[in-house]
């Protein structure tokens, strides 16, 4: 019988930011600098505050459309560091939850919901490479 490979879509950050010392934050090796790498390597990424219900809403909406986006949870102590590392990917102020498509800031909950209601979200996800159907 085949066994499922565990897939972790949530990457929580630690309580202390040691990225300036060359170390990592958190027990799992995630640091604010790794979020920029995650954004550039994935078609869709959600970045949100730890425990944010709106982040969960965006994730469930995208999962309902067939996208399984990774979620980067930001501890409130790391928000400024994460925003600084994402500055090349966005021209505007970063608000959480933030959805990145194809390496660029798409928007927050309002933009995702508005494009979903208007029927434009699925074609945008296809163009970003997140959907194949």
OpenMM code with the backbone's topology and positions (N, CA, C; nanometers):
from openmm import Vec3, app, unit

residues = "UNK UNK UNK UNK UNK UNK UNK UNK UNK UNK UNK UNK UNK UNK UNK UNK UNK UNK UNK UNK UNK UNK UNK UNK UNK UNK UNK UNK UNK UNK UNK UNK UNK UNK UNK UNK UNK UNK UNK UNK UNK UNK UNK UNK UNK UNK UNK UNK UNK UNK UNK UNK UNK UNK UNK UNK UNK UNK UNK UNK UNK UNK UNK UNK UNK UNK UNK UNK UNK UNK UNK UNK UNK UNK UNK UNK UNK UNK UNK UNK UNK UNK UNK UNK UNK UNK UNK UNK UNK UNK UNK UNK UNK UNK UNK UNK UNK UNK UNK UNK UNK UNK UNK UNK UNK UNK UNK UNK UNK UNK UNK UNK UNK UNK UNK UNK UNK UNK UNK UNK UNK UNK UNK UNK UNK UNK UNK UNK UNK UNK UNK UNK UNK".split()
positions = [
    Vec3(0.0828, -0.1177, 0.0000),
    Vec3(0.0000, 0.0000, 0.0000),
    Vec3(0.0882, 0.1254, 0.0000),
    Vec3(0.0461, 0.2264, -0.0678),
    Vec3(0.1241, 0.3493, -0.0770),
    Vec3(0.1001, 0.4367, 0.0443),
    Vec3(0.2037, 0.5035, 0.0859),
    Vec3(0.1925, 0.5952, 0.1981),
    Vec3(0.1994, 0.7379, 0.1451),
    Vec3(0.1200, 0.8240, 0.2025),
    Vec3(0.1198, 0.9640, 0.1612),
    Vec3(0.2435, 1.0336, 0.2147),
    Vec3(0.2999, 1.1199, 0.1337),
    Vec3(0.4140, 1.1994, 0.1762),
    Vec3(0.3598, 1.3214, 0.2479),
    Vec3(0.4038, 1.3470, 0.3701),
    Vec3(0.3522, 1.4642, 0.4414),
    Vec3(0.3945, 1.5928, 0.3699),
    Vec3(0.3032, 1.6850, 0.3603),
    Vec3(0.3295, 1.8118, 0.2946),
    Vec3(0.2920, 1.9237, 0.3894),
    Vec3(0.3868, 2.0042, 0.4249),
    Vec3(0.3630, 2.1136, 0.5181),
    Vec3(0.3482, 2.2423, 0.4394),
    Vec3(0.2321, 2.3057, 0.4494),
    Vec3(0.2087, 2.4287, 0.3740),
    Vec3(0.2231, 2.5525, 0.4595),
    Vec3(0.2418, 2.5354, 0.5882),
    Vec3(0.2515, 2.6485, 0.6790),
    Vec3(0.3928, 2.6550, 0.7345),
    Vec3(0.4573, 2.7682, 0.7215),
    Vec3(0.5921, 2.7846, 0.7720),
    Vec3(0.5895, 2.8931, 0.8782),
    Vec3(0.5780, 2.8554, 1.0057),
    Vec3(0.5751, 2.9563, 1.1107),
    Vec3(0.7142, 3.0109, 1.1385),
    Vec3(0.7212, 3.1362, 1.1782),
    Vec3(0.8484, 3.1947, 1.2171),
    Vec3(0.8627, 3.1855, 1.3666),
    Vec3(0.9838, 3.2041, 1.4116),
    Vec3(1.0114, 3.1971, 1.5547),
    Vec3(0.9837, 3.3280, 1.6240),
    Vec3(1.0093, 3.3301, 1.7529),
    Vec3(0.9809, 3.4488, 1.8324),
    Vec3(1.0916, 3.5517, 1.8258),
    Vec3(1.2125, 3.5090, 1.7838),
    Vec3(1.3237, 3.6030, 1.7788),
    Vec3(1.3776, 3.6114, 1.6376),
    Vec3(1.4184, 3.7297, 1.5958),
    Vec3(1.4761, 3.7500, 1.4635),
    Vec3(1.6270, 3.7510, 1.4765),
    Vec3(1.6916, 3.6440, 1.4268),
    Vec3(1.8362, 3.6373, 1.4328),
    Vec3(1.8954, 3.6462, 1.2931),
    Vec3(1.8179, 3.6923, 1.1956),
    Vec3(1.8655, 3.6944, 1.0581),
    Vec3(1.9809, 3.7923, 1.0399),
    Vec3(1.9892, 3.8955, 1.1220),
    Vec3(2.0986, 3.9904, 1.1086),
    Vec3(2.2308, 3.9306, 1.1536),
    Vec3(2.2264, 3.8230, 1.2327),
    Vec3(2.3476, 3.7584, 1.2802),
    Vec3(2.3845, 3.6384, 1.1934),
    Vec3(2.3137, 3.6180, 1.0851),
    Vec3(2.3427, 3.5069, 0.9970),
    Vec3(2.2708, 3.3799, 1.0366),
    Vec3(2.1963, 3.3805, 1.1452),
    Vec3(2.1242, 3.2622, 1.1908),
    Vec3(1.9846, 3.2597, 1.1339),
    Vec3(1.9039, 3.1719, 1.1890),
    Vec3(1.7663, 3.1615, 1.1445),
    Vec3(1.6739, 3.1860, 1.2608),
    Vec3(1.5543, 3.2247, 1.2306),
    Vec3(1.4539, 3.2481, 1.3347),
    Vec3(1.3633, 3.1274, 1.3424),
    Vec3(1.3346, 3.0844, 1.4608),
    Vec3(1.2432, 2.9723, 1.4783),
    Vec3(1.3146, 2.8396, 1.4822),
    Vec3(1.2440, 2.7385, 1.5276),
    Vec3(1.3034, 2.6071, 1.5420),
    Vec3(1.3065, 2.5296, 1.4117),
    Vec3(1.2313, 2.5724, 1.3107),
    Vec3(1.2259, 2.4973, 1.1855),
    Vec3(1.3162, 2.5553, 1.0780),
    Vec3(1.3957, 2.6565, 1.1079),
    Vec3(1.4889, 2.7110, 1.0108),
    Vec3(1.4315, 2.8208, 0.9244),
    Vec3(1.3103, 2.8678, 0.9491),
    Vec3(1.2511, 2.9738, 0.8685),
    Vec3(1.2957, 3.1091, 0.9210),
    Vec3(1.3342, 3.1967, 0.8332),
    Vec3(1.3687, 3.3324, 0.8737),
    Vec3(1.3053, 3.4286, 0.7745),
    Vec3(1.2991, 3.5568, 0.8092),
    Vec3(1.2336, 3.6531, 0.7204),
    Vec3(1.2950, 3.6610, 0.5812),
    Vec3(1.4237, 3.6320, 0.5667),
    Vec3(1.4863, 3.6369, 0.4350),
    Vec3(1.4376, 3.5233, 0.3457),
    Vec3(1.3972, 3.4113, 0.4057),
    Vec3(1.3528, 3.2972, 0.3255),
    Vec3(1.2181, 3.3226, 0.2590),
    Vec3(1.1432, 3.4197, 0.3072),
    Vec3(1.0129, 3.4478, 0.2468),
    Vec3(1.0299, 3.5018, 0.1053),
    Vec3(1.1335, 3.5792, 0.0799),
    Vec3(1.1576, 3.6303, -0.0554),
    Vec3(1.1892, 3.5156, -0.1507),
    Vec3(1.2625, 3.4165, -0.1022),
    Vec3(1.2915, 3.2986, -0.1833),
    Vec3(1.1646, 3.2198, -0.2106),
    Vec3(1.0803, 3.2056, -0.1095),
    Vec3(0.9543, 3.1331, -0.1248),
    Vec3(0.8651, 3.2019, -0.2275),
    Vec3(0.8598, 3.3333, -0.2230),
    Vec3(0.7761, 3.4090, -0.3167),
    Vec3(0.8251, 3.3894, -0.4598),
    Vec3(0.9558, 3.3896, -0.4787),
    Vec3(1.0082, 3.3761, -0.6148),
    Vec3(1.0000, 3.2335, -0.6679),
    Vec3(0.9912, 3.1328, -0.5795),
    Vec3(0.9906, 2.9936, -0.6231),
    Vec3(0.8513, 2.9333, -0.6403),
    Vec3(0.7471, 2.9969, -0.5887),
    Vec3(0.6120, 2.9414, -0.5943),
    Vec3(0.5200, 3.0291, -0.6772),
    Vec3(0.4237, 2.9657, -0.7430),
    Vec3(0.3278, 3.0406, -0.8239),
    Vec3(0.2365, 3.1256, -0.7359),
    Vec3(0.1967, 3.0715, -0.6206),
    Vec3(0.1098, 3.1436, -0.5277),
    Vec3(0.1651, 3.1251, -0.3867),
    Vec3(0.1741, 3.2338, -0.3121),
    Vec3(0.2176, 3.2304, -0.1723),
    Vec3(0.1286, 3.3256, -0.0937),
    Vec3(0.0873, 3.2806, 0.0243),
    Vec3(0.0119, 3.3666, 0.1157),
    Vec3(0.1020, 3.3983, 0.2343),
    Vec3(0.1121, 3.5263, 0.2671),
    Vec3(0.1887, 3.5687, 0.3831),
    Vec3(0.0925, 3.6371, 0.4778),
    Vec3(0.0859, 3.5869, 0.5996),
    Vec3(-0.0090, 3.6416, 0.6955),
    Vec3(0.0438, 3.6359, 0.8374),
    Vec3(-0.0236, 3.7075, 0.9242),
    Vec3(0.0123, 3.7053, 1.0658),
    Vec3(-0.0242, 3.5706, 1.1254),
    Vec3(0.0509, 3.5317, 1.2248),
    Vec3(0.0245, 3.4055, 1.2942),
    Vec3(-0.1146, 3.4094, 1.3556),
    Vec3(-0.1970, 3.3099, 1.3230),
    Vec3(-0.3307, 3.2985, 1.3783),
    Vec3(-0.4346, 3.3874, 1.3125),
    Vec3(-0.4034, 3.4484, 1.2005),
    Vec3(-0.4965, 3.5402, 1.1335),
    Vec3(-0.6073, 3.4622, 1.0629),
    Vec3(-0.7315, 3.4937, 1.0958),
    Vec3(-0.8437, 3.4228, 1.0346),
    Vec3(-0.8602, 3.4617, 0.8879),
    Vec3(-0.8226, 3.5816, 0.8496),
    Vec3(-0.8360, 3.6242, 0.7098),
    Vec3(-0.7375, 3.5484, 0.6206),
    Vec3(-0.6220, 3.5143, 0.6754),
    Vec3(-0.5257, 3.4320, 0.6030),
    Vec3(-0.5863, 3.2947, 0.5753),
    Vec3(-0.6567, 3.2425, 0.6726),
    Vec3(-0.7239, 3.1134, 0.6570),
    Vec3(-0.8336, 3.1220, 0.5508),
    Vec3(-0.9067, 3.2325, 0.5471),
    Vec3(-1.0127, 3.2516, 0.4476),
    Vec3(-0.9540, 3.2523, 0.3066),
    Vec3(-0.8444, 3.3244, 0.2868),
    Vec3(-0.7813, 3.3299, 0.1547),
    Vec3(-0.7312, 3.1912, 0.1151),
    Vec3(-0.6692, 3.1216, 0.2090),
    Vec3(-0.6179, 2.9887, 0.1794),
    Vec3(-0.7308, 2.8933, 0.1404),
    Vec3(-0.8410, 2.8950, 0.2137),
    Vec3(-0.9542, 2.8064, 0.1835),
    Vec3(-1.0185, 2.8407, 0.0494),
    Vec3(-1.0260, 2.9682, 0.0159),
    Vec3(-1.0810, 3.0085, -0.1133),
    Vec3(-0.9946, 2.9534, -0.2262),
    Vec3(-0.8630, 2.9705, -0.2146),
    Vec3(-0.7731, 2.9218, -0.3184),
    Vec3(-0.7742, 2.7694, -0.3257),
    Vec3(-0.7832, 2.7028, -0.2113),
    Vec3(-0.7909, 2.5576, -0.2127),
    Vec3(-0.9199, 2.5101, -0.2794),
    Vec3(-1.0282, 2.5837, -0.2605),
    Vec3(-1.1543, 2.5501, -0.3262),
    Vec3(-1.1466, 2.5616, -0.4768),
    Vec3(-1.0549, 2.6446, -0.5255),
    Vec3(-1.0361, 2.6599, -0.6697),
    Vec3(-0.9345, 2.5603, -0.7257),
    Vec3(-0.8692, 2.4848, -0.6375),
    Vec3(-0.7723, 2.3850, -0.6820),
    Vec3(-0.6278, 2.4234, -0.6637),
    Vec3(-0.6012, 2.5301, -0.5918),
    Vec3(-0.4643, 2.5753, -0.5670),
    Vec3(-0.4288, 2.5391, -0.4230),
    Vec3(-0.3094, 2.4874, -0.4021),
    Vec3(-0.2637, 2.4550, -0.2671),
    Vec3(-0.1454, 2.5454, -0.2327),
    Vec3(-0.1725, 2.6693, -0.1911),
    Vec3(-0.0643, 2.7650, -0.1703),
    Vec3(0.0062, 2.7437, -0.0368),
    Vec3(0.1388, 2.7616, -0.0344),
    Vec3(0.2066, 2.7625, 0.0942),
    Vec3(0.1729, 2.8913, 0.1688),
    Vec3(0.1686, 2.8819, 0.3011),
    Vec3(0.1375, 2.9967, 0.3854),
    Vec3(0.2589, 3.0250, 0.4736),
    Vec3(0.3060, 3.1467, 0.4707),
    Vec3(0.4160, 3.1888, 0.5558),
    Vec3(0.3559, 3.2710, 0.6684),
    Vec3(0.3607, 3.2176, 0.7898),
    Vec3(0.3055, 3.2888, 0.9049),
    Vec3(0.4124, 3.3777, 0.9653),
    Vec3(0.3801, 3.5043, 0.9808),
    Vec3(0.4739, 3.6027, 1.0328),
    Vec3(0.4380, 3.6351, 1.1772),
    Vec3(0.5333, 3.6223, 1.2647),
    Vec3(0.5151, 3.6647, 1.4026),
    Vec3(0.5169, 3.8169, 1.4034),
    Vec3(0.4420, 3.8783, 1.4909),
    Vec3(0.4314, 4.0250, 1.4886),
    Vec3(0.5647, 4.0943, 1.5096),
    Vec3(0.6605, 4.0281, 1.5743),
    Vec3(0.7933, 4.0865, 1.5915),
    Vec3(0.8723, 4.0902, 1.4612),
    Vec3(0.8323, 4.0091, 1.3615),
    Vec3(0.9060, 3.9965, 1.2365),
    Vec3(0.8419, 4.0701, 1.1194),
    Vec3(0.7317, 4.1379, 1.1415),
    Vec3(0.6598, 4.2017, 1.0308),
    Vec3(0.7465, 4.3006, 0.9541),
    Vec3(0.8213, 4.3826, 1.0236),
    Vec3(0.9054, 4.4822, 0.9563),
    Vec3(1.0164, 4.4149, 0.8761),
    Vec3(1.0759, 4.3100, 0.9315),
    Vec3(1.1833, 4.2402, 0.8613),
    Vec3(1.1306, 4.1717, 0.7353),
    Vec3(1.0143, 4.1103, 0.7440),
    Vec3(0.9551, 4.0440, 0.6277),
    Vec3(0.9196, 4.1474, 0.5213),
    Vec3(0.8615, 4.2586, 0.5607),
    Vec3(0.8274, 4.3646, 0.4647),
    Vec3(0.9536, 4.4187, 0.3967),
    Vec3(1.0628, 4.4299, 0.4716),
    Vec3(1.1891, 4.4784, 0.4150),
    Vec3(1.2441, 4.3794, 0.3118),
    Vec3(1.2352, 4.2509, 0.3407),
    Vec3(1.2865, 4.1504, 0.2476),
    Vec3(1.1993, 4.1378, 0.1231),
    Vec3(1.0734, 4.1771, 0.1323),
    Vec3(0.9837, 4.1693, 0.0170),
    Vec3(0.9764, 4.2986, -0.0622),
    Vec3(1.0481, 4.4013, -0.0226),
    Vec3(1.0398, 4.5301, -0.0908),
    Vec3(1.0725, 4.5227, -0.2396),
    Vec3(1.1625, 4.4353, -0.2880),
    Vec3(1.1822, 4.4274, -0.4336),
    Vec3(1.0619, 4.3698, -0.5082),
    Vec3(0.9744, 4.2974, -0.4390),
    Vec3(0.8596, 4.2330, -0.5030),
    Vec3(0.7335, 4.3193, -0.5011),
    Vec3(0.7350, 4.4297, -0.4293),
    Vec3(0.6152, 4.5115, -0.4174),
    Vec3(0.6514, 4.6597, -0.4191),
    Vec3(0.5647, 4.7399, -0.4775),
    Vec3(0.5868, 4.8838, -0.4836),
    Vec3(0.5052, 4.9569, -0.3772),
    Vec3(0.4085, 4.8882, -0.3185),
    Vec3(0.3204, 4.9506, -0.2201),
    Vec3(0.3461, 4.8927, -0.0812),
    Vec3(0.2831, 4.9506, 0.0181),
    Vec3(0.2978, 4.9029, 0.1551),
    Vec3(0.2369, 4.7637, 0.1680),
    Vec3(0.3055, 4.6768, 0.2389),
    Vec3(0.2614, 4.5388, 0.2550),
    Vec3(0.1638, 4.5278, 0.3703),
    Vec3(0.0442, 4.4757, 0.3426),
    Vec3(-0.0567, 4.4504, 0.4447),
    Vec3(-0.0848, 4.3017, 0.4468),
    Vec3(-0.1098, 4.2489, 0.5648),
    Vec3(-0.1329, 4.1052, 0.5797),
    Vec3(-0.2805, 4.0741, 0.5888),
    Vec3(-0.3308, 3.9679, 0.5313),
    Vec3(-0.2574, 3.8720, 0.4502),
    Vec3(-0.2251, 3.9290, 0.3127),
    Vec3(-0.1086, 3.8912, 0.2632),
    Vec3(-0.0636, 3.9342, 0.1314),
    Vec3(-0.0525, 3.8116, 0.0418),
    Vec3(-0.1076, 3.8205, -0.0770),
    Vec3(-0.1038, 3.7106, -0.1722),
    Vec3(-0.0099, 3.7503, -0.2855),
    Vec3(0.0875, 3.6641, -0.3112),
    Vec3(0.1828, 3.6860, -0.4194),
    Vec3(0.1552, 3.5845, -0.5289),
    Vec3(0.1434, 3.6340, -0.6512),
    Vec3(0.1238, 3.5496, -0.7690),
    Vec3(0.2408, 3.5700, -0.8632),
    Vec3(0.3046, 3.4612, -0.9009),
    Vec3(0.4176, 3.4647, -0.9948),
    Vec3(0.5258, 3.5626, -0.9495),
    Vec3(0.5502, 3.5678, -0.8194),
    Vec3(0.6575, 3.6502, -0.7664),
    Vec3(0.6244, 3.7968, -0.7450),
    Vec3(0.5016, 3.8366, -0.7726),
    Vec3(0.4625, 3.9771, -0.7552),
    Vec3(0.3426, 3.9858, -0.6618),
    Vec3(0.3342, 4.0965, -0.5892),
    Vec3(0.2226, 4.1168, -0.4974),
    Vec3(0.0933, 4.1300, -0.5764),
    Vec3(-0.0023, 4.0432, -0.5481),
    Vec3(-0.1336, 4.0496, -0.6112),
    Vec3(-0.2257, 4.1392, -0.5300),
    Vec3(-0.2227, 4.1238, -0.3999),
    Vec3(-0.3058, 4.2053, -0.3127),
    Vec3(-0.3437, 4.1297, -0.1872),
    Vec3(-0.4373, 4.1839, -0.1156),
    Vec3(-0.4834, 4.1234, 0.0076),
    Vec3(-0.6167, 4.0545, -0.0108),
    Vec3(-0.6841, 4.0362, 0.0999),
    Vec3(-0.8125, 3.9671, 0.0998),
    Vec3(-0.9144, 4.0361, 0.0096),
    Vec3(-0.9212, 4.1678, 0.0140),
    Vec3(-1.0201, 4.2408, -0.0658),
    Vec3(-0.9997, 4.2185, -0.2146),
    Vec3(-0.8759, 4.2232, -0.2595),
    Vec3(-0.8474, 4.2050, -0.4022),
    Vec3(-0.8765, 4.0624, -0.4463),
    Vec3(-0.8386, 3.9651, -0.3640),
    Vec3(-0.8650, 3.8250, -0.3983),
    Vec3(-1.0152, 3.8001, -0.4070),
    Vec3(-1.0899, 3.8486, -0.3091),
    Vec3(-1.2353, 3.8285, -0.3091),
    Vec3(-1.3013, 3.9005, -0.4268),
    Vec3(-1.2588, 4.0229, -0.4554),
    Vec3(-1.3188, 4.0996, -0.5650),
    Vec3(-1.2940, 4.0315, -0.6996),
    Vec3(-1.1725, 3.9827, -0.7220),
    Vec3(-1.1451, 3.9162, -0.8494),
    Vec3(-1.2151, 3.7803, -0.8574),
    Vec3(-1.2340, 3.7155, -0.7449),
    Vec3(-1.3076, 3.5890, -0.7447),
    Vec3(-1.4549, 3.6123, -0.7785),
    Vec3(-1.5147, 3.7122, -0.7160),
    Vec3(-1.6566, 3.7422, -0.7407),
    Vec3(-1.6795, 3.7852, -0.8853),
    Vec3(-1.5852, 3.8598, -0.9417),
    Vec3(-1.6009, 3.9051, -1.0801),
    Vec3(-1.5686, 3.7958, -1.1822),
    Vec3(-1.5140, 3.6825, -1.1358),
    Vec3(-1.4814, 3.5736, -1.2264),
    Vec3(-1.3446, 3.5845, -1.2905),
    Vec3(-1.2639, 3.6788, -1.2467),
    Vec3(-1.1328, 3.7002, -1.3069),
    Vec3(-1.0210, 3.6234, -1.2367),
    Vec3(-1.0479, 3.5657, -1.1204),
    Vec3(-0.9410, 3.5033, -1.0416),
    Vec3(-0.8872, 3.3762, -1.1072),
    Vec3(-0.9729, 3.2908, -1.1590),
    Vec3(-0.9275, 3.1653, -1.2195),
    Vec3(-0.8355, 3.1909, -1.3399),
    Vec3(-0.8694, 3.2799, -1.4327),
    Vec3(-0.7750, 3.3078, -1.5417),
    Vec3(-0.6426, 3.3665, -1.4934),
    Vec3(-0.6466, 3.4481, -1.3891),
    Vec3(-0.5231, 3.5042, -1.3337),
    Vec3(-0.4375, 3.3937, -1.2736),
    Vec3(-0.5000, 3.2996, -1.2029),
    Vec3(-0.4265, 3.1875, -1.1451),
    Vec3(-0.3679, 3.0978, -1.2540),
    Vec3(-0.4398, 3.0814, -1.3646),
    Vec3(-0.3870, 3.0033, -1.4765),
    Vec3(-0.2656, 3.0717, -1.5376),
    Vec3(-0.2722, 3.2031, -1.5546),
    Vec3(-0.1603, 3.2782, -1.6109),
    Vec3(-0.0385, 3.2728, -1.5190),
    Vec3(-0.0613, 3.2663, -1.3881),
    Vec3(0.0492, 3.2614, -1.2920),
    Vec3(0.1109, 3.1224, -1.2836),
    Vec3(0.0440, 3.0216, -1.3403),
    Vec3(0.0954, 2.8859, -1.3363),
    Vec3(0.0511, 2.8065, -1.2158),
    Vec3(-0.0515, 2.8555, -1.1457),
    Vec3(-0.1024, 2.7868, -1.0266),
    Vec3(-0.2104, 2.6853, -1.0606),
    Vec3(-0.2773, 2.7035, -1.1739),
    Vec3(-0.3826, 2.6106, -1.2198),
    Vec3(-0.3484, 2.5645, -1.3596),
    Vec3(-0.3822, 2.4389, -1.3886),
    Vec3(-0.3545, 2.3848, -1.5207),
    Vec3(-0.4801, 2.3514, -1.5978),
    Vec3(-0.5949, 2.3572, -1.5360),
    Vec3(-0.7188, 2.3196, -1.6040),
    Vec3(-0.7818, 2.4331, -1.6781),
] * unit.nanometer
topology = app.Topology()
chain = topology.addChain("A")
for resn in residues:
    res = topology.addResidue(resn, chain)
    for name in ("N", "CA", "C"):
        topology.addAtom(name, app.Element.getBySymbol(name[0]), res)
